[in-house]
Amino acid sequence: MSKYRVTFFLSFLIFLSSCAVVKEGFKSPKQKTSDEFLVEKKSPLIMPPNFNELPLPESSIKKNKEEDNTIESLVSKSENKTIENKENKNQSLENSILEKIK
Amino acid sequence: MISKFLNKNFYINFSIVISVYFFDRLTKMFVIQLDKNNLGSDIFNSTYLNIVLIWNKGIAFGLLSFNEDYLYNILSIIIAMIVVVLVIMSIKSQGFKRYSLLMVIGGALGNLHDRIFFKAVPDFIDFHIGSFHWFIFNVSDIFITFGIIFLIVLEISSNKEEKYE
Protein backbone atom coordinates (compact mmCIF):
# COMPACT_ATOMS: atom_id res chain seq x y z
CA MET A 1 0.00 0.00 0.00
CA SER A 2 2.80 2.40 0.93
CA LYS A 3 4.62 1.64 -2.32
CA TYR A 4 1.58 2.73 -4.30
CA ARG A 5 1.27 5.89 -2.24
CA VAL A 6 4.95 6.73 -2.72
CA THR A 7 4.65 6.33 -6.51
CA PHE A 8 1.45 8.37 -6.31
CA PHE A 9 3.32 11.20 -4.57
CA LEU A 10 6.25 10.96 -6.98
CA SER A 11 3.90 11.29 -9.95
CA PHE A 12 2.46 14.41 -8.26
CA LEU A 13 5.99 15.77 -7.96
CA ILE A 14 6.65 15.22 -11.67
CA PHE A 15 3.39 16.85 -12.77
CA LEU A 16 3.37 19.79 -10.37
CA SER A 17 7.00 20.90 -10.39
CA SER A 18 8.35 22.63 -13.46
CA CYS A 19 12.10 22.30 -13.29
CA ALA A 20 13.75 22.50 -16.69
CA VAL A 21 16.86 20.91 -18.14
CA VAL A 22 19.57 23.51 -18.68
CA LYS A 23 20.36 22.38 -22.23
CA GLU A 24 16.73 22.65 -23.36
CA GLY A 25 16.43 26.06 -21.79
CA PHE A 26 19.36 27.42 -23.76
CA LYS A 27 18.34 25.87 -27.07
CA SER A 28 17.95 28.48 -29.76
CA PRO A 29 14.36 28.99 -30.90
CA LYS A 30 15.54 28.78 -34.52
CA GLN A 31 15.69 24.98 -34.31
CA LYS A 32 11.91 24.80 -34.11
CA THR A 33 11.35 26.87 -37.26
CA SER A 34 10.71 25.35 -40.67
CA ASP A 35 13.51 24.46 -43.12
CA GLU A 36 14.32 27.57 -45.14
CA PHE A 37 15.54 25.47 -48.09
CA LEU A 38 12.15 23.82 -48.49
CA VAL A 39 10.47 27.16 -49.23
CA GLU A 40 9.72 27.56 -52.95
CA LYS A 41 11.18 30.56 -54.72
CA LYS A 42 8.71 33.12 -56.01
CA SER A 43 8.61 33.74 -59.78
CA PRO A 44 9.88 37.17 -60.88
CA LEU A 45 7.46 40.03 -61.39
CA ILE A 46 6.00 40.23 -64.93
CA MET A 47 3.75 42.87 -66.50
CA PRO A 48 0.23 41.59 -67.21
CA PRO A 49 -0.34 40.57 -70.86
CA ASN A 50 -3.21 43.01 -71.49
CA PHE A 51 -1.57 45.88 -69.68
CA ASN A 52 -1.52 48.16 -72.78
CA GLU A 53 -5.15 47.44 -73.55
CA LEU A 54 -6.36 48.77 -70.30
CA PRO A 55 -8.72 51.76 -70.64
CA LEU A 56 -7.31 55.14 -69.75
CA PRO A 57 -9.01 57.28 -67.16
CA GLU A 58 -11.33 60.02 -68.50
CA SER A 59 -9.29 62.95 -67.29
CA SER A 60 -6.18 61.80 -69.18
CA ILE A 61 -8.23 61.30 -72.40
CA LYS A 62 -9.56 64.85 -72.17
CA LYS A 63 -6.09 66.25 -71.68
CA ASN A 64 -4.81 64.34 -74.69
CA LYS A 65 -7.64 65.65 -76.84
CA GLU A 66 -6.99 69.20 -75.76
CA GLU A 67 -3.32 68.83 -76.56
CA ASP A 68 -4.18 67.40 -80.00
CA ASN A 69 -6.50 70.30 -80.72
CA THR A 70 -3.88 72.85 -79.86
CA ILE A 71 -1.32 71.11 -82.06
CA GLU A 72 -3.78 70.87 -84.93
CA SER A 73 -4.71 74.50 -84.61
CA LEU A 74 -1.08 75.51 -84.56
CA VAL A 75 -0.33 73.48 -87.66
CA SER A 76 -3.36 74.73 -89.54
CA LYS A 77 -2.56 78.36 -88.68
CA SER A 78 1.00 77.98 -89.80
CA GLU A 79 -0.19 76.46 -93.09
CA ASN A 80 -2.56 79.37 -93.67
CA LYS A 81 0.20 81.79 -92.96
CA THR A 82 2.56 80.15 -95.43
CA ILE A 83 -0.10 80.25 -98.14
CA GLU A 84 -0.72 83.90 -97.47
CA ASN A 85 2.99 84.59 -97.59
CA LYS A 86 3.36 82.74 -100.88
CA GLU A 87 0.50 84.72 -102.42
CA ASN A 88 1.99 87.93 -101.20
CA LYS A 89 5.35 87.02 -102.70
CA ASN A 90 3.76 86.18 -106.06
CA GLN A 91 1.95 89.48 -106.14
CA SER A 92 5.07 91.41 -105.38
CA LEU A 93 6.90 89.69 -108.24
CA GLU A 94 4.14 90.54 -110.70
CA ASN A 95 4.18 94.07 -109.57
CA SER A 96 7.90 94.37 -109.96
CA ILE A 97 7.82 92.90 -113.49
CA LEU A 98 5.00 95.17 -114.47
CA GLU A 99 6.87 98.16 -113.23
CA LYS A 100 9.94 97.20 -115.19
CA ILE A 101 7.92 96.76 -118.39
CA LYS A 102 6.42 100.17 -117.99
CA MET B 1 -21.89 23.84 8.25
CA ILE B 2 -19.90 26.75 6.79
CA SER B 3 -19.07 28.17 10.24
CA LYS B 4 -17.80 24.72 11.24
CA PHE B 5 -15.59 24.65 8.16
CA LEU B 6 -14.30 28.21 8.66
CA ASN B 7 -12.60 27.57 12.00
CA LYS B 8 -9.18 28.65 13.26
CA ASN B 9 -7.42 25.75 11.56
CA PHE B 10 -8.87 26.69 8.21
CA TYR B 11 -7.46 30.23 8.44
CA ILE B 12 -4.02 28.88 9.42
CA ASN B 13 -4.04 26.40 6.54
CA PHE B 14 -5.28 29.00 4.09
CA SER B 15 -2.61 31.48 5.20
CA ILE B 16 0.10 28.83 4.64
CA VAL B 17 -1.08 28.23 1.07
CA ILE B 18 -1.45 31.94 0.32
CA SER B 19 1.95 32.85 1.80
CA VAL B 20 3.70 30.15 -0.29
CA TYR B 21 1.79 31.28 -3.39
CA PHE B 22 2.60 34.99 -2.92
CA PHE B 23 6.23 34.37 -2.00
CA ASP B 24 6.58 32.41 -5.25
CA ARG B 25 4.80 35.14 -7.24
CA LEU B 26 7.00 37.87 -5.77
CA THR B 27 10.22 36.05 -6.67
CA LYS B 28 8.99 35.32 -10.20
CA MET B 29 7.90 38.91 -10.80
CA PHE B 30 11.20 40.21 -9.43
CA VAL B 31 13.26 37.90 -11.67
CA ILE B 32 11.12 38.65 -14.77
CA GLN B 33 11.62 42.38 -14.15
CA LEU B 34 15.38 41.91 -13.69
CA ASP B 35 15.50 39.87 -16.90
CA LYS B 36 13.76 42.70 -18.77
CA ASN B 37 16.24 45.22 -17.35
CA ASN B 38 19.22 43.01 -18.30
CA LEU B 39 17.80 42.39 -21.80
CA GLY B 40 17.72 38.59 -21.40
CA SER B 41 21.31 38.10 -20.26
CA ASP B 42 22.37 36.37 -17.00
CA ILE B 43 20.96 38.11 -13.94
CA PHE B 44 23.43 36.76 -11.37
CA ASN B 45 26.50 34.56 -11.72
CA SER B 46 28.62 32.89 -9.05
CA THR B 47 30.67 29.70 -8.63
CA TYR B 48 27.69 27.61 -7.42
CA LEU B 49 24.57 29.59 -8.25
CA ASN B 50 23.36 31.33 -11.40
CA ILE B 51 20.09 33.23 -11.80
CA VAL B 52 18.94 32.87 -15.39
CA LEU B 53 15.34 33.13 -16.58
CA ILE B 54 14.07 30.17 -18.63
CA TRP B 55 10.46 29.51 -19.63
CA ASN B 56 9.36 25.87 -19.25
CA LYS B 57 6.28 24.83 -21.22
CA GLY B 58 6.28 21.25 -19.95
CA ILE B 59 6.30 19.51 -16.58
CA ALA B 60 9.28 18.38 -14.47
CA PHE B 61 12.66 18.05 -16.27
CA GLY B 62 11.17 19.80 -19.30
CA LEU B 63 9.09 16.72 -20.13
CA LEU B 64 5.85 16.90 -22.13
CA SER B 65 6.52 20.36 -23.59
CA PHE B 66 4.07 20.59 -26.46
CA ASN B 67 3.80 23.18 -29.16
CA GLU B 68 0.14 22.30 -29.73
CA ASP B 69 -2.24 24.37 -27.64
CA TYR B 70 -4.81 21.64 -26.99
CA LEU B 71 -2.19 19.24 -25.53
CA TYR B 72 -0.87 22.03 -23.32
CA ASN B 73 -4.43 22.77 -22.13
CA ILE B 74 -5.05 19.07 -21.38
CA LEU B 75 -1.85 19.02 -19.30
CA SER B 76 -2.96 22.16 -17.43
CA ILE B 77 -6.37 20.57 -16.71
CA ILE B 78 -4.65 17.41 -15.35
CA ILE B 79 -2.49 19.59 -13.07
CA ALA B 80 -5.58 21.50 -11.87
CA MET B 81 -7.28 18.17 -11.11
CA ILE B 82 -4.23 17.04 -9.10
CA VAL B 83 -4.44 20.28 -7.09
CA VAL B 84 -8.10 19.55 -6.32
CA VAL B 85 -7.16 16.01 -5.19
CA LEU B 86 -4.45 17.49 -2.94
CA VAL B 87 -6.94 19.93 -1.39
CA ILE B 88 -9.31 17.03 -0.60
CA MET B 89 -6.40 15.06 0.86
CA SER B 90 -5.33 18.02 3.03
CA ILE B 91 -8.88 18.39 4.41
CA LYS B 92 -8.94 14.70 5.37
CA SER B 93 -5.38 14.58 6.80
CA GLN B 94 -4.01 16.02 10.03
CA GLY B 95 -0.80 17.26 11.65
CA PHE B 96 2.49 17.47 9.76
CA LYS B 97 1.06 15.57 6.79
CA ARG B 98 -1.49 18.33 6.28
CA TYR B 99 1.17 21.06 6.40
CA SER B 100 3.34 19.28 3.86
CA LEU B 101 0.28 18.89 1.62
CA LEU B 102 -0.43 22.61 2.01
CA MET B 103 3.14 23.41 0.95
CA VAL B 104 2.62 21.33 -2.18
CA ILE B 105 -0.74 23.02 -2.88
CA GLY B 106 0.76 26.52 -2.52
CA GLY B 107 3.61 25.71 -4.89
CA ALA B 108 1.33 23.96 -7.36
CA LEU B 109 -1.01 26.98 -7.45
CA GLY B 110 1.99 29.23 -8.14
CA ASN B 111 3.02 27.15 -11.14
CA LEU B 112 -0.59 26.76 -12.32
CA HIS B 113 -0.99 30.55 -12.28
CA ASP B 114 1.95 30.89 -14.71
CA ARG B 115 0.61 28.08 -16.89
CA ILE B 116 -2.73 29.89 -17.24
CA PHE B 117 -1.48 33.47 -17.67
CA PHE B 118 1.95 33.07 -19.34
CA LYS B 119 1.46 29.65 -21.03
CA ALA B 120 4.82 28.65 -19.50
CA VAL B 121 6.47 28.51 -16.07
CA PRO B 122 9.49 30.73 -15.37
CA ASP B 123 12.48 28.85 -13.88
CA PHE B 124 15.50 30.80 -12.72
CA ILE B 125 17.52 29.05 -9.96
CA ASP B 126 20.48 27.22 -11.51
CA PHE B 127 22.76 25.38 -9.06
CA HIS B 128 25.96 24.11 -10.60
CA ILE B 129 29.34 22.69 -9.69
CA GLY B 130 31.75 23.71 -12.41
CA SER B 131 30.19 22.71 -15.69
CA PHE B 132 27.74 20.23 -14.08
CA HIS B 133 24.33 21.91 -13.90
CA TRP B 134 21.40 20.68 -11.82
CA PHE B 135 17.90 21.31 -13.18
CA ILE B 136 16.76 24.94 -13.28
CA PHE B 137 13.85 25.45 -10.90
CA ASN B 138 11.83 28.12 -9.08
CA VAL B 139 10.60 28.77 -5.52
CA SER B 140 7.34 26.84 -5.93
CA ASP B 141 9.37 23.81 -7.06
CA ILE B 142 11.27 23.98 -3.76
CA PHE B 143 8.03 23.90 -1.75
CA ILE B 144 6.55 21.11 -3.92
CA THR B 145 9.70 18.98 -3.69
CA PHE B 146 10.10 19.36 0.08
CA GLY B 147 6.37 18.79 0.62
CA ILE B 148 6.47 15.56 -1.40
CA ILE B 149 9.68 14.41 0.39
CA PHE B 150 7.97 14.99 3.77
CA LEU B 151 4.89 13.08 2.58
CA ILE B 152 7.01 10.12 1.41
CA VAL B 153 9.01 10.07 4.65
CA LEU B 154 5.78 10.19 6.71
CA GLU B 155 4.28 7.40 4.61
CA ILE B 156 7.33 5.15 5.03
CA SER B 157 7.61 5.85 8.77
CA SER B 158 3.91 5.19 9.38
CA ASN B 159 4.21 1.95 7.42
CA LYS B 160 7.14 0.85 9.61
CA GLU B 161 5.17 1.68 12.78
CA GLU B 162 2.27 -0.46 11.53
CA LYS B 163 4.68 -3.37 10.92
CA TYR B 164 6.16 -3.18 14.42
CA GLU B 165 2.71 -3.12 16.00
Interface residues (C-beta under 8 A of the other chain):
Chain A: M1 S2 R5 V6 F9 L10 F12 L13 I14 F15 L16 S17 S18 C19 A20 V21 V22 E24 G25 F26 K32
Chain B: V52 I54 N56 G58 I59 A60 F61 G62 L63 S65 N67 I78 I79 I82 V83 L86 V104 G107 A108 N111 D114 V121 D123 D126 H133 F135 I136 F137 N138 S140 D141 I144 T145 I148 L151 I152 E155 I156 S158 N159
